Amino acid sequence: MWLSREETFATWAPSRSRWSVWAKPVLFANAVWEVSGQNPTIPDPGLLPHLRDTALVIDLPGSDSILLGLALAKAGFQPVPLYNAADDPAELVDMSRISRFLVSGAKFLQGVTIREDAPPAFLMNSERKGNAVSVPGRCDNRWCIVPQDMPSADFLKAAGIRKVVLVSDKVRDDLAHVLFRYQEAGLELRRTPAPGENPVKM
């Protein structure tokens, strides 16, 4: 039996977690519920350990980000979906697999115990800005990250976070504005292109 939209969102954004206020509800509102054969294959989180003083920012293409988020839940992180775009058949940015894994991933998360004080893993689609131009009849669901989409440096530090690790092939312009503020506030920034590689200082 599938969970309702409200139950699915509550599973990804549990009230006990301080990070849930940043979870975006947009994609949950029109996610595909009747899905068969779409159970996620959870990857190995690699060299990303459960460090209480570390927040992760997962900026990977498409469903890679949400699958790694599920793996990190098993490793002790609280995944926080920041997908601020709708899923539509005529969409410019393909959100269909992310939408499906939000649904099937919720069932997976129900079997995982995540501590209330777990550090966050913020999940976003690196393809959020798309490559296509807006055209009549297409759903322009492109989006970008703004500082208000994520906790402030002061909030992170008050929660015991001292380091932020970006998992991505590069630092994208919109996310750079957020990370620069973190760096200015004294948080240590590191980046790795993949979870299996050592994060290096930014």
C-alpha positions as CSV (number, residue, x, y, z in Angstrom):
1,M,0.0,0.0,0.0
2,W,1.3,3.4,-1.0
3,L,1.6,6.2,1.6
4,S,-0.5,9.3,1.1
5,R,1.1,12.5,-0.1
6,E,1.0,13.9,3.4
7,E,2.5,10.7,4.9
8,T,5.3,10.6,2.2
9,F,6.3,14.2,2.9
10,A,6.2,13.6,6.7
11,T,8.5,10.6,6.2
12,W,11.1,12.7,4.3
13,A,10.5,15.7,6.6
14,P,9.8,14.3,10.1
15,S,8.6,16.8,12.7
16,R,11.4,15.6,15.1
17,S,14.1,16.8,12.8
18,R,15.3,20.5,13.0
19,W,16.1,20.3,9.3
20,S,12.6,19.5,8.0
21,V,11.6,23.1,7.8
22,W,13.8,23.4,4.7
23,A,12.3,20.4,2.8
24,K,10.4,21.5,-0.3
25,P,6.8,20.2,-0.7
26,V,6.3,21.1,-4.4
27,L,7.3,17.8,-5.9
28,F,5.4,15.8,-3.3
29,A,2.2,17.5,-4.4
30,N,2.2,15.9,-7.9
31,A,4.5,12.9,-7.5
32,V,3.6,9.7,-9.4
33,W,2.0,7.4,-6.8
34,E,1.0,4.3,-8.8
35,V,4.5,3.0,-9.5
36,S,5.6,-0.6,-10.3
37,G,9.1,-1.9,-10.5
38,Q,10.6,1.4,-9.3
39,N,12.1,0.3,-6.0
40,P,15.4,2.3,-5.6
41,T,18.8,0.5,-5.7
42,I,20.6,2.1,-2.8
43,P,24.3,2.9,-3.6
44,D,27.3,2.7,-1.3
45,P,27.8,6.1,0.4
46,G,31.6,5.6,-0.1
47,L,33.9,7.8,1.9
48,L,31.1,10.0,3.4
49,P,31.1,9.0,7.0
50,H,28.6,9.9,9.7
51,L,30.2,12.9,11.2
52,R,28.1,14.8,13.7
53,D,29.7,18.1,12.9
54,T,29.3,17.8,9.1
55,A,26.5,18.9,6.8
56,L,26.4,17.4,3.3
57,V,25.2,19.1,0.2
58,I,24.4,16.6,-2.6
59,D,24.3,18.3,-5.9
60,L,24.2,15.4,-8.4
61,P,22.3,14.9,-11.7
62,G,18.7,13.6,-11.6
63,S,17.9,10.7,-9.3
64,D,21.6,10.2,-8.3
65,S,21.1,12.8,-5.6
66,I,18.0,11.2,-4.1
67,L,19.5,7.7,-4.2
68,L,22.7,8.9,-2.4
69,G,20.4,10.6,0.1
70,L,18.8,7.3,0.9
71,A,22.2,5.7,1.4
72,L,23.2,8.5,3.7
73,A,20.1,7.9,5.7
74,K,21.4,4.5,6.5
75,A,24.7,6.0,7.4
76,G,23.2,8.3,10.0
77,F,22.3,11.5,8.1
78,Q,18.9,13.2,7.7
79,P,18.2,13.6,4.0
80,V,16.5,16.9,3.2
81,P,14.9,17.1,-0.4
82,L,15.3,20.6,-1.9
83,Y,13.7,19.8,-5.2
84,N,11.8,23.0,-5.8
85,A,10.2,22.0,-9.2
86,A,7.0,20.3,-10.4
87,D,6.9,17.0,-12.3
88,D,4.9,17.5,-15.5
89,P,4.8,15.5,-18.8
90,A,5.8,18.7,-20.7
91,E,8.5,19.7,-18.3
92,L,11.8,21.3,-19.4
93,V,13.7,19.5,-16.5
94,D,13.0,15.8,-16.2
95,M,11.9,15.3,-12.6
96,S,10.1,12.0,-13.2
97,R,12.6,9.6,-11.6
98,I,13.2,11.9,-8.7
99,S,9.4,12.0,-8.2
100,R,9.1,8.2,-8.3
101,F,12.0,7.7,-5.8
102,L,10.5,10.2,-3.4
103,V,7.5,7.8,-3.2
104,S,9.3,4.5,-3.1
105,G,12.1,6.0,-1.0
106,A,9.6,6.9,1.7
107,K,8.9,3.2,2.2
108,F,12.6,2.6,2.5
109,L,13.0,5.4,5.0
110,Q,10.3,4.0,7.2
111,G,12.6,1.0,7.9
112,V,15.6,3.3,8.8
113,T,16.2,4.7,12.3
114,I,17.5,8.3,12.0
115,R,18.5,10.1,15.2
116,E,16.7,13.3,16.1
117,D,20.1,15.1,16.1
118,A,21.3,13.6,12.9
119,P,23.3,16.0,10.6
120,P,21.7,17.0,7.4
121,A,22.2,15.9,3.8
122,F,20.6,18.5,1.5
123,L,19.5,16.9,-1.8
124,M,19.3,18.9,-5.1
125,N,19.3,18.2,-8.8
126,S,22.4,19.6,-10.5
127,E,20.4,19.7,-13.7
128,R,17.8,22.1,-12.1
129,K,18.5,25.0,-14.5
130,G,18.1,22.8,-17.6
131,N,19.5,23.3,-21.1
132,A,16.3,24.1,-23.0
133,V,14.8,27.5,-23.5
134,S,11.2,28.2,-22.5
135,V,8.7,27.4,-25.3
136,P,4.9,27.7,-25.6
137,G,3.2,24.5,-24.3
138,R,6.2,23.4,-22.2
139,C,6.2,23.5,-18.4
140,D,9.1,25.7,-17.4
141,N,10.1,24.0,-14.1
142,R,13.7,25.2,-14.0
143,W,14.8,26.5,-10.6
144,C,17.8,27.7,-8.7
145,I,19.0,27.7,-5.1
146,V,18.8,30.9,-3.1
147,P,20.2,31.5,0.4
148,Q,16.7,31.2,1.9
149,D,16.5,27.6,0.7
150,M,19.1,26.5,3.2
151,P,19.9,27.1,6.9
152,S,22.0,30.1,7.7
153,A,25.6,29.6,8.9
154,D,24.5,30.7,12.4
155,F,21.8,28.0,12.5
156,L,24.3,25.4,11.3
157,K,26.8,26.3,14.0
158,A,24.2,26.4,16.7
159,A,23.4,22.8,15.7
160,G,27.0,21.8,16.1
161,I,27.9,21.9,12.4
162,R,31.5,22.9,11.7
163,K,32.0,21.6,8.2
164,V,30.1,21.5,5.0
165,V,30.9,18.9,2.3
166,L,29.7,19.4,-1.3
167,V,29.2,16.3,-3.4
168,S,29.3,17.6,-7.0
169,D,31.4,17.8,-10.1
170,K,31.7,21.6,-9.6
171,V,30.3,24.5,-7.6
172,R,27.3,25.9,-9.5
173,D,26.7,29.7,-9.6
174,D,23.5,29.7,-7.6
175,L,24.9,27.4,-4.8
176,A,28.1,29.4,-4.7
177,H,26.2,32.3,-3.1
178,V,25.1,30.0,-0.2
179,L,28.5,28.4,0.2
180,F,30.4,31.7,0.2
181,R,28.3,32.9,3.1
182,Y,29.1,29.7,5.0
183,Q,32.8,30.2,4.3
184,E,32.7,33.8,5.4
185,A,31.1,32.8,8.7
186,G,33.9,30.4,9.4
187,L,32.5,27.0,8.4
188,E,35.0,24.7,6.7
189,L,34.1,23.8,3.1
190,R,35.1,20.7,1.3
191,R,34.1,19.2,-2.1
192,T,34.2,15.8,-3.7
193,P,32.9,14.9,-7.1
194,A,31.7,11.5,-5.9
195,P,31.1,9.8,-2.5
196,G,33.9,7.4,-3.2
197,E,36.6,10.1,-3.3
198,N,38.2,12.1,-0.5
199,P,36.7,15.6,0.0
200,V,39.3,18.3,-0.5
201,K,39.3,21.8,0.9
202,M,37.6,24.5,-1.1
